[in-house]
Structures are given as C-alpha cells and as structure tokens.
Amino acid sequence: MTFAGGMWRLLRETPDFSPPAFRQRFTGHVSEDANTIRGVWEKAYDGSGADGSAAWEKDFDLTYRRSR
C-alpha cells in the first residue's frame, strides 16, 4: 500500500489464501478538500491479456466520504 500525492494505492500481485487466484489493485484519488476519496478496484487473471499477461478489468467503484 502506498499513499503519495493525493493518490492511495493497494496492490496484491500474488494469490494468497483466497481462491480463485487473481491479482487485485485499488487506486483512489483524494479530493482537494480531503473529504472524499474516489477509487476503483480492478482484478486480473494470469494469461487473460492478448499477449498472455494479466489484463486488468474493472471490478467496482468505491467512494469514501468523511462523516461530519
């Protein structure tokens, strides 16, 4: 996980204890007022790309909002 320049990134490159075996990543952008993070989760299965690499596909959008 990294957080820099208003961007939050999570990356899971290798399968773990959870089947099926796929990669995951999250990229979230923090708003200028720091009250909202809008992001997207993506997944990729090995060999799913045209060249045999992992092709990333959108899994779902996610928005965090600061509660008052």
N, CA, C and O atoms as a CHARMM CRD file, in Angstrom:
* protein
*
  272
    1    1 MET  N      0.85000  -1.16100   0.00000 PROA 1      0.00000
    2    1 MET  CA     0.00000   0.00000   0.00000 PROA 1      0.00000
    3    1 MET  C      0.90200   1.23300   0.00000 PROA 1      0.00000
    4    1 MET  O      1.91200   1.28600   0.70100 PROA 1      0.00000
    5    2 THR  N      0.51100   2.21700  -0.80300 PROA 2      0.00000
    6    2 THR  CA     1.22100   3.49800  -0.80400 PROA 2      0.00000
    7    2 THR  C      0.20700   4.63000  -0.77100 PROA 2      0.00000
    8    2 THR  O     -0.94200   4.47800  -1.18800 PROA 2      0.00000
    9    3 PHE  N      0.65900   5.75800  -0.26900 PROA 3      0.00000
   10    3 PHE  CA    -0.14600   6.97100  -0.26200 PROA 3      0.00000
   11    3 PHE  C      0.79400   8.13100  -0.53100 PROA 3      0.00000
   12    3 PHE  O      1.63800   8.46400   0.30100 PROA 3      0.00000
   13    4 ALA  N      0.64200   8.75100  -1.71100 PROA 4      0.00000
   14    4 ALA  CA     1.51700   9.86100  -2.08200 PROA 4      0.00000
   15    4 ALA  C      0.81700  10.74500  -3.10900 PROA 4      0.00000
   16    4 ALA  O      0.11800  10.25600  -3.99600 PROA 4      0.00000
   17    5 GLY  N      1.01500  12.03800  -2.97600 PROA 5      0.00000
   18    5 GLY  CA     0.49100  12.98000  -3.95600 PROA 5      0.00000
   19    5 GLY  C     -1.01200  12.91500  -4.13900 PROA 5      0.00000
   20    5 GLY  O     -1.51100  13.11700  -5.24600 PROA 5      0.00000
   21    6 GLY  N     -1.74100  12.63700  -3.06800 PROA 6      0.00000
   22    6 GLY  CA    -3.19300  12.55900  -3.15300 PROA 6      0.00000
   23    6 GLY  C     -3.71700  11.28500  -3.78800 PROA 6      0.00000
   24    6 GLY  O     -4.89500  11.20600  -4.13700 PROA 6      0.00000
   25    7 MET  N     -2.85100  10.27900  -3.94300 PROA 7      0.00000
   26    7 MET  CA    -3.27400   9.01000  -4.51400 PROA 7      0.00000
   27    7 MET  C     -2.99100   7.87200  -3.54200 PROA 7      0.00000
   28    7 MET  O     -1.89300   7.75700  -2.99800 PROA 7      0.00000
   29    8 TRP  N     -3.99600   7.04100  -3.33600 PROA 8      0.00000
   30    8 TRP  CA    -3.89900   5.88600  -2.44300 PROA 8      0.00000
   31    8 TRP  C     -3.92600   4.64100  -3.32000 PROA 8      0.00000
   32    8 TRP  O     -4.84300   4.46200  -4.12100 PROA 8      0.00000
   33    9 ARG  N     -2.92300   3.78300  -3.17100 PROA 9      0.00000
   34    9 ARG  CA    -2.82900   2.56800  -3.98800 PROA 9      0.00000
   35    9 ARG  C     -2.62400   1.34100  -3.11000 PROA 9      0.00000
   36    9 ARG  O     -1.82100   1.33700  -2.17800 PROA 9      0.00000
   37   10 LEU  N     -3.38200   0.30100  -3.44600 PROA 10     0.00000
   38   10 LEU  CA    -3.23200  -1.01400  -2.82100 PROA 10     0.00000
   39   10 LEU  C     -3.00700  -1.99800  -3.95500 PROA 10     0.00000
   40   10 LEU  O     -3.67200  -1.91600  -4.98800 PROA 10     0.00000
   41   11 LEU  N     -2.09000  -2.91500  -3.77600 PROA 11     0.00000
   42   11 LEU  CA    -1.75800  -3.85400  -4.84600 PROA 11     0.00000
   43   11 LEU  C     -1.51800  -5.23600  -4.26600 PROA 11     0.00000
   44   11 LEU  O     -0.73500  -5.40400  -3.33100 PROA 11     0.00000
   45   12 ARG  N     -2.19200  -6.21200  -4.82300 PROA 12     0.00000
   46   12 ARG  CA    -1.98200  -7.62000  -4.45700 PROA 12     0.00000
   47   12 ARG  C     -1.53900  -8.33500  -5.72400 PROA 12     0.00000
   48   12 ARG  O     -2.34900  -8.62100  -6.60600 PROA 12     0.00000
   49   13 GLU  N     -0.26200  -8.61500  -5.80200 PROA 13     0.00000
   50   13 GLU  CA     0.35100  -9.16900  -7.01600 PROA 13     0.00000
   51   13 GLU  C      0.30100 -10.68200  -7.10700 PROA 13     0.00000
   52   13 GLU  O      0.35600 -11.23900  -8.20300 PROA 13     0.00000
   53   14 THR  N      0.19900 -11.35400  -5.96800 PROA 14     0.00000
   54   14 THR  CA     0.22700 -12.81500  -5.98400 PROA 14     0.00000
   55   14 THR  C     -0.98400 -13.36300  -5.23700 PROA 14     0.00000
   56   14 THR  O     -1.48400 -12.72900  -4.30800 PROA 14     0.00000
   57   15 PRO  N     -1.45000 -14.53100  -5.64000 PROA 15     0.00000
   58   15 PRO  CA    -2.56600 -15.15700  -4.94100 PROA 15     0.00000
   59   15 PRO  C     -2.19500 -15.44100  -3.49100 PROA 15     0.00000
   60   15 PRO  O     -1.02700 -15.65100  -3.16600 PROA 15     0.00000
   61   16 ASP  N     -3.19700 -15.44300  -2.63100 PROA 16     0.00000
   62   16 ASP  CA    -2.94000 -15.76300  -1.22200 PROA 16     0.00000
   63   16 ASP  C     -3.84300 -16.92200  -0.81100 PROA 16     0.00000
   64   16 ASP  O     -3.97800 -17.88900  -1.56100 PROA 16     0.00000
   65   17 PHE  N     -4.44500 -16.84500   0.33100 PROA 17     0.00000
   66   17 PHE  CA    -5.27100 -17.92300   0.86200 PROA 17     0.00000
   67   17 PHE  C     -6.65500 -17.99600   0.22900 PROA 17     0.00000
   68   17 PHE  O     -7.39700 -18.94300   0.49300 PROA 17     0.00000
   69   18 SER  N     -7.01900 -17.02200  -0.59700 PROA 18     0.00000
   70   18 SER  CA    -8.38500 -16.95600  -1.10900 PROA 18     0.00000
   71   18 SER  C     -8.48000 -17.38000  -2.57600 PROA 18     0.00000
   72   18 SER  O     -7.86700 -16.75600  -3.44200 PROA 18     0.00000
   73   19 PRO  N     -9.24200 -18.43200  -2.85500 PROA 19     0.00000
   74   19 PRO  CA    -9.46100 -18.78900  -4.25300 PROA 19     0.00000
   75   19 PRO  C    -10.50000 -17.84900  -4.84000 PROA 19     0.00000
   76   19 PRO  O    -11.28900 -17.33300  -4.04800 PROA 19     0.00000
   77   20 PRO  N    -10.59200 -17.57400  -6.09600 PROA 20     0.00000
   78   20 PRO  CA    -9.66800 -18.03900  -7.12700 PROA 20     0.00000
   79   20 PRO  C     -8.39700 -17.20100  -7.15000 PROA 20     0.00000
   80   20 PRO  O     -8.31300 -16.15200  -6.51000 PROA 20     0.00000
   81   21 ALA  N     -7.42400 -17.67900  -7.89000 PROA 21     0.00000
   82   21 ALA  CA    -6.12900 -16.99300  -7.96000 PROA 21     0.00000
   83   21 ALA  C     -6.23400 -15.81800  -8.93800 PROA 21     0.00000
   84   21 ALA  O     -6.35700 -16.02100 -10.14600 PROA 21     0.00000
   85   22 PHE  N     -6.18700 -14.61300  -8.42100 PROA 22     0.00000
   86   22 PHE  CA    -6.20500 -13.42300  -9.26300 PROA 22     0.00000
   87   22 PHE  C     -5.44700 -12.30000  -8.57200 PROA 22     0.00000
   88   22 PHE  O     -5.18700 -12.34800  -7.37000 PROA 22     0.00000
   89   23 ARG  N     -5.10400 -11.30400  -9.34800 PROA 23     0.00000
   90   23 ARG  CA    -4.44200 -10.11100  -8.82600 PROA 23     0.00000
   91   23 ARG  C     -5.50100  -9.05300  -8.56300 PROA 23     0.00000
   92   23 ARG  O     -6.55900  -9.05900  -9.19100 PROA 23     0.00000
   93   24 GLN  N     -5.21900  -8.14300  -7.63200 PROA 24     0.00000
   94   24 GLN  CA    -6.14200  -7.04800  -7.34100 PROA 24     0.00000
   95   24 GLN  C     -5.36000  -5.76600  -7.16900 PROA 24     0.00000
   96   24 GLN  O     -4.20500  -5.76500  -6.74300 PROA 24     0.00000
   97   25 ARG  N     -6.03200  -4.65400  -7.51900 PROA 25     0.00000
   98   25 ARG  CA    -5.44400  -3.35100  -7.20600 PROA 25     0.00000
   99   25 ARG  C     -6.56100  -2.34100  -6.99500 PROA 25     0.00000
  100   25 ARG  O     -7.64100  -2.43700  -7.57900 PROA 25     0.00000
  101   26 PHE  N     -6.26500  -1.37600  -6.14500 PROA 26     0.00000
  102   26 PHE  CA    -7.17700  -0.27000  -5.86000 PROA 26     0.00000
  103   26 PHE  C     -6.40300   1.00500  -6.07700 PROA 26     0.00000
  104   26 PHE  O     -5.26200   1.13100  -5.63300 PROA 26     0.00000
  105   27 THR  N     -7.01800   1.95200  -6.75800 PROA 27     0.00000
  106   27 THR  CA    -6.44300   3.28400  -6.92000 PROA 27     0.00000
  107   27 THR  C     -7.51600   4.28800  -6.52300 PROA 27     0.00000
  108   27 THR  O     -8.59300   4.32200  -7.11900 PROA 27     0.00000
  109   28 GLY  N     -7.22000   5.10500  -5.51500 PROA 28     0.00000
  110   28 GLY  CA    -8.15100   6.11500  -5.03600 PROA 28     0.00000
  111   28 GLY  C     -7.52600   7.49300  -5.09800 PROA 28     0.00000
  112   28 GLY  O     -6.34500   7.66900  -4.80000 PROA 28     0.00000
  113   29 HSD  N     -8.33200   8.46700  -5.48900 PROA 29     0.00000
  114   29 HSD  CA    -7.87600   9.85500  -5.57600 PROA 29     0.00000
  115   29 HSD  C     -8.56300  10.67000  -4.48700 PROA 29     0.00000
  116   29 HSD  O     -9.78800  10.66200  -4.37400 PROA 29     0.00000
  117   30 VAL  N     -7.76600  11.37200  -3.68800 PROA 30     0.00000
  118   30 VAL  CA    -8.28000  12.19800  -2.60200 PROA 30     0.00000
  119   30 VAL  C     -8.67200  13.55900  -3.16100 PROA 30     0.00000
  120   30 VAL  O     -7.91300  14.16900  -3.91400 PROA 30     0.00000
  121   31 SER  N     -9.86300  14.03500  -2.78900 PROA 31     0.00000
  122   31 SER  CA   -10.33100  15.34200  -3.25300 PROA 31     0.00000
  123   31 SER  C     -9.47500  16.45600  -2.64900 PROA 31     0.00000
  124   31 SER  O     -8.78100  16.25100  -1.65300 PROA 31     0.00000
  125   32 GLU  N     -9.53600  17.62800  -3.26200 PROA 32     0.00000
  126   32 GLU  CA    -8.72800  18.76200  -2.77800 PROA 32     0.00000
  127   32 GLU  C     -9.06600  19.14200  -1.35300 PROA 32     0.00000
  128   32 GLU  O     -8.18300  19.56300  -0.60600 PROA 32     0.00000
  129   33 ASP  N    -10.33800  19.00500  -0.95000 PROA 33     0.00000
  130   33 ASP  CA   -10.71300  19.34400   0.42400 PROA 33     0.00000
  131   33 ASP  C    -10.49700  18.17300   1.39200 PROA 33     0.00000
  132   33 ASP  O    -10.80600  18.28200   2.57800 PROA 33     0.00000
  133   34 ALA  N     -9.97100  17.06300   0.88800 PROA 34     0.00000
  134   34 ALA  CA    -9.64600  15.86200   1.67300 PROA 34     0.00000
  135   34 ALA  C    -10.85900  15.22400   2.34600 PROA 34     0.00000
  136   34 ALA  O    -10.70600  14.49700   3.32700 PROA 34     0.00000
  137   35 ASN  N    -12.05800  15.48600   1.83400 PROA 35     0.00000
  138   35 ASN  CA   -13.26600  14.91300   2.40400 PROA 35     0.00000
  139   35 ASN  C    -13.79300  13.70200   1.63700 PROA 35     0.00000
  140   35 ASN  O    -14.69600  13.01300   2.11200 PROA 35     0.00000
  141   36 THR  N    -13.23500  13.44100   0.45700 PROA 36     0.00000
  142   36 THR  CA   -13.71800  12.34500  -0.37500 PROA 36     0.00000
  143   36 THR  C    -12.54900  11.62200  -1.03000 PROA 36     0.00000
  144   36 THR  O    -11.58300  12.24600  -1.47000 PROA 36     0.00000
  145   37 ILE  N    -12.65100  10.31600  -1.08800 PROA 37     0.00000
  146   37 ILE  CA   -11.71000   9.50200  -1.85900 PROA 37     0.00000
  147   37 ILE  C    -12.55300   8.72200  -2.86100 PROA 37     0.00000
  148   37 ILE  O    -13.42100   7.94300  -2.46700 PROA 37     0.00000
  149   38 ARG  N    -12.30400   8.92400  -4.14600 PROA 38     0.00000
  150   38 ARG  CA   -13.00000   8.19600  -5.20400 PROA 38     0.00000
  151   38 ARG  C    -12.00500   7.22900  -5.83000 PROA 38     0.00000
  152   38 ARG  O    -10.91600   7.61800  -6.25200 PROA 38     0.00000
  153   39 GLY  N    -12.40100   5.96800  -5.88000 PROA 39     0.00000
  154   39 GLY  CA   -11.46900   4.98500  -6.39100 PROA 39     0.00000
  155   39 GLY  C    -12.13700   3.85900  -7.13700 PROA 39     0.00000
  156   39 GLY  O    -13.35900   3.81200  -7.28300 PROA 39     0.00000
  157   40 VAL  N    -11.30100   2.95200  -7.60800 PROA 40     0.00000
  158   40 VAL  CA   -11.77100   1.79300  -8.35000 PROA 40     0.00000
  159   40 VAL  C    -10.92600   0.56900  -7.97600 PROA 40     0.00000
  160   40 VAL  O     -9.70200   0.65200  -7.86800 PROA 40     0.00000
  161   41 TRP  N    -11.59900  -0.55400  -7.78400 PROA 41     0.00000
  162   41 TRP  CA   -10.93500  -1.84500  -7.61900 PROA 41     0.00000
  163   41 TRP  C    -10.89000  -2.51200  -8.97900 PROA 41     0.00000
  164   41 TRP  O    -11.86700  -2.48500  -9.72900 PROA 41     0.00000
  165   42 GLU  N     -9.75000  -3.11100  -9.29500 PROA 42     0.00000
  166   42 GLU  CA    -9.58000  -3.84400 -10.54400 PROA 42     0.00000
  167   42 GLU  C     -9.04100  -5.23400 -10.22600 PROA 42     0.00000
  168   42 GLU  O     -8.42500  -5.44900  -9.18200 PROA 42     0.00000
  169   43 LYS  N     -9.28100  -6.17000 -11.13600 PROA 43     0.00000
  170   43 LYS  CA    -8.76800  -7.53100 -10.96600 PROA 43     0.00000
  171   43 LYS  C     -8.20500  -8.02400 -12.28800 PROA 43     0.00000
  172   43 LYS  O     -8.57400  -7.53600 -13.35600 PROA 43     0.00000
  173   44 ALA  N     -7.31200  -8.99300 -12.20400 PROA 44     0.00000
  174   44 ALA  CA    -6.69900  -9.58200 -13.39600 PROA 44     0.00000
  175   44 ALA  C     -6.36300 -11.03300 -13.11800 PROA 44     0.00000
  176   44 ALA  O     -5.85700 -11.38100 -12.05100 PROA 44     0.00000
  177   45 TYR  N     -6.65400 -11.86400 -14.09400 PROA 45     0.00000
  178   45 TYR  CA    -6.29300 -13.28500 -14.02800 PROA 45     0.00000
  179   45 TYR  C     -5.08900 -13.49200 -14.92200 PROA 45     0.00000
  180   45 TYR  O     -5.03900 -12.95600 -16.02900 PROA 45     0.00000
  181   46 ASP  N     -4.12600 -14.25600 -14.46200 PROA 46     0.00000
  182   46 ASP  CA    -2.94100 -14.52900 -15.27000 PROA 46     0.00000
  183   46 ASP  C     -3.34900 -15.12100 -16.61800 PROA 46     0.00000
  184   46 ASP  O     -4.21600 -15.99100 -16.69400 PROA 46     0.00000
  185   47 GLY  N     -2.70800 -14.63200 -17.67700 PROA 47     0.00000
  186   47 GLY  CA    -2.95900 -15.14000 -19.01800 PROA 47     0.00000
  187   47 GLY  C     -4.20700 -14.60100 -19.68400 PROA 47     0.00000
  188   47 GLY  O     -4.56500 -15.06100 -20.76800 PROA 47     0.00000
  189   48 SER  N     -4.89300 -13.62400 -19.06000 PROA 48     0.00000
  190   48 SER  CA    -6.14200 -13.11000 -19.61800 PROA 48     0.00000
  191   48 SER  C     -5.93500 -12.05100 -20.69100 PROA 48     0.00000
  192   48 SER  O     -6.87500 -11.72000 -21.41400 PROA 48     0.00000
  193   49 GLY  N     -4.72100 -11.51100 -20.80900 PROA 49     0.00000
  194   49 GLY  CA    -4.43600 -10.48900 -21.81700 PROA 49     0.00000
  195   49 GLY  C     -4.13100 -11.09800 -23.17200 PROA 49     0.00000
  196   49 GLY  O     -3.81700 -12.28400 -23.26900 PROA 49     0.00000
  197   50 ALA  N     -4.22100 -10.29500 -24.21000 PROA 50     0.00000
  198   50 ALA  CA    -3.97300 -10.76100 -25.57600 PROA 50     0.00000
  199   50 ALA  C     -2.57000 -11.34800 -25.73700 PROA 50     0.00000
  200   50 ALA  O     -2.36100 -12.27000 -26.52600 PROA 50     0.00000
  201   51 ASP  N     -1.61100 -10.80500 -24.98000 PROA 51     0.00000
  202   51 ASP  CA    -0.23300 -11.29200 -25.08700 PROA 51     0.00000
  203   51 ASP  C      0.11200 -12.33700 -24.02200 PROA 51     0.00000
  204   51 ASP  O      1.27700 -12.70100 -23.86000 PROA 51     0.00000
  205   52 GLY  N     -0.89800 -12.81500 -23.30100 PROA 52     0.00000
  206   52 GLY  CA    -0.66500 -13.82300 -22.27100 PROA 52     0.00000
  207   52 GLY  C     -0.38300 -13.25200 -20.89400 PROA 52     0.00000
  208   52 GLY  O     -0.28000 -14.00000 -19.92200 PROA 52     0.00000
  209   53 SER  N     -0.25700 -11.93500 -20.79800 PROA 53     0.00000
  210   53 SER  CA    -0.05200 -11.30400 -19.49600 PROA 53     0.00000
  211   53 SER  C     -1.41400 -11.16500 -18.79700 PROA 53     0.00000
  212   53 SER  O     -2.43300 -11.60200 -19.33200 PROA 53     0.00000
  213   54 ALA  N     -1.42700 -10.57200 -17.63000 PROA 54     0.00000
  214   54 ALA  CA    -2.67400 -10.33700 -16.90900 PROA 54     0.00000
  215   54 ALA  C     -3.32600  -9.06300 -17.43700 PROA 54     0.00000
  216   54 ALA  O     -2.69200  -8.00800 -17.47200 PROA 54     0.00000
  217   55 ALA  N     -4.59100  -9.15700 -17.84800 PROA 55     0.00000
  218   55 ALA  CA    -5.33900  -7.99100 -18.33100 PROA 55     0.00000
  219   55 ALA  C     -6.22500  -7.46800 -17.19700 PROA 55     0.00000
  220   55 ALA  O     -7.08000  -8.19200 -16.68600 PROA 55     0.00000
  221   56 TRP  N     -6.01700  -6.22100 -16.81400 PROA 56     0.00000
  222   56 TRP  CA    -6.78900  -5.63100 -15.72200 PROA 56     0.00000
  223   56 TRP  C     -8.18700  -5.27700 -16.20500 PROA 56     0.00000
  224   56 TRP  O     -8.36000  -4.73300 -17.29500 PROA 56     0.00000
  225   57 GLU  N     -9.19800  -5.59700 -15.36800 PROA 57     0.00000
  226   57 GLU  CA   -10.57800  -5.22700 -15.66800 PROA 57     0.00000
  227   57 GLU  C    -11.20400  -4.63200 -14.41300 PROA 57     0.00000
  228   57 GLU  O    -10.88400  -5.02500 -13.29100 PROA 57     0.00000
  229   58 LYS  N    -12.08900  -3.68900 -14.62500 PROA 58     0.00000
  230   58 LYS  CA   -12.74200  -3.02100 -13.50800 PROA 58     0.00000
  231   58 LYS  C    -13.61800  -4.01300 -12.75300 PROA 58     0.00000
  232   58 LYS  O    -14.39900  -4.75100 -13.35600 PROA 58     0.00000
  233   59 ASP  N    -13.48200  -4.02400 -11.43400 PROA 59     0.00000
  234   59 ASP  CA   -14.32300  -4.84300 -10.58400 PROA 59     0.00000
  235   59 ASP  C    -15.47600  -3.98600 -10.05400 PROA 59     0.00000
  236   59 ASP  O    -16.64500  -4.30100 -10.28100 PROA 59     0.00000
  237   60 PHE  N    -15.13600  -2.88900  -9.34100 PROA 60     0.00000
  238   60 PHE  CA   -16.18400  -1.97200  -8.88000 PROA 60     0.00000
  239   60 PHE  C    -15.58700  -0.63900  -8.45000 PROA 60     0.00000
  240   60 PHE  O    -14.40900  -0.54900  -8.10200 PROA 60     0.00000
  241   61 ASP  N    -16.42300   0.39400  -8.48000 PROA 61     0.00000
  242   61 ASP  CA   -16.06000   1.72000  -7.98900 PROA 61     0.00000
  243   61 ASP  C    -16.31700   1.76900  -6.48900 PROA 61     0.00000
  244   61 ASP  O    -17.15600   1.04000  -5.96100 PROA 61     0.00000
  245   62 LEU  N    -15.57600   2.64300  -5.81600 PROA 62     0.00000
  246   62 LEU  CA   -15.74200   2.79700  -4.38200 PROA 62     0.00000
  247   62 LEU  C    -15.49500   4.25700  -4.00900 PROA 62     0.00000
  248   62 LEU  O    -14.51200   4.85500  -4.44800 PROA 62     0.00000
  249   63 THR  N    -16.38200   4.82600  -3.20300 PROA 63     0.00000
  250   63 THR  CA   -16.22700   6.20600  -2.75300 PROA 63     0.00000
  251   63 THR  C    -16.30000   6.25000  -1.23500 PROA 63     0.00000
  252   63 THR  O    -17.25100   5.75600  -0.63000 PROA 63     0.00000
  253   64 TYR  N    -15.28200   6.84900  -0.63100 PROA 64     0.00000
  254   64 TYR  CA   -15.26400   7.10500   0.80700 PROA 64     0.00000
  255   64 TYR  C    -15.56500   8.58700   1.01300 PROA 64     0.00000
  256   64 TYR  O    -15.00200   9.44200   0.32800 PROA 64     0.00000
  257   65 ARG  N    -16.45500   8.88600   1.95900 PROA 65     0.00000
  258   65 ARG  CA   -16.75300  10.28700   2.30400 PROA 65     0.00000
  259   65 ARG  C    -16.58300  10.47400   3.80600 PROA 65     0.00000
  260   65 ARG  O    -17.00700   9.65100   4.61600 PROA 65     0.00000
  261   66 ARG  N    -15.94500  11.59300   4.14200 PROA 66     0.00000
  262   66 ARG  CA   -15.75300  11.90800   5.56300 PROA 66     0.00000
  263   66 ARG  C    -17.11600  12.18500   6.19400 PROA 66     0.00000
  264   66 ARG  O    -17.93900  12.91500   5.64100 PROA 66     0.00000
  265   67 SER  N    -17.32600  11.59900   7.33500 PROA 67     0.00000
  266   67 SER  CA   -18.55600  11.81100   8.08500 PROA 67     0.00000
  267   67 SER  C    -18.39300  13.03000   8.98700 PROA 67     0.00000
  268   67 SER  O    -17.33200  13.22600   9.57800 PROA 67     0.00000
  269   68 ARG  N    -19.39600  13.81900   9.09200 PROA 68     0.00000
  270   68 ARG  CA   -19.32700  15.01600   9.96200 PROA 68     0.00000
  271   68 ARG  C    -19.74300  14.70800  11.36500 PROA 68     0.00000
  272   68 ARG  O    -19.74300  15.59500  12.21800 PROA 68     0.00000
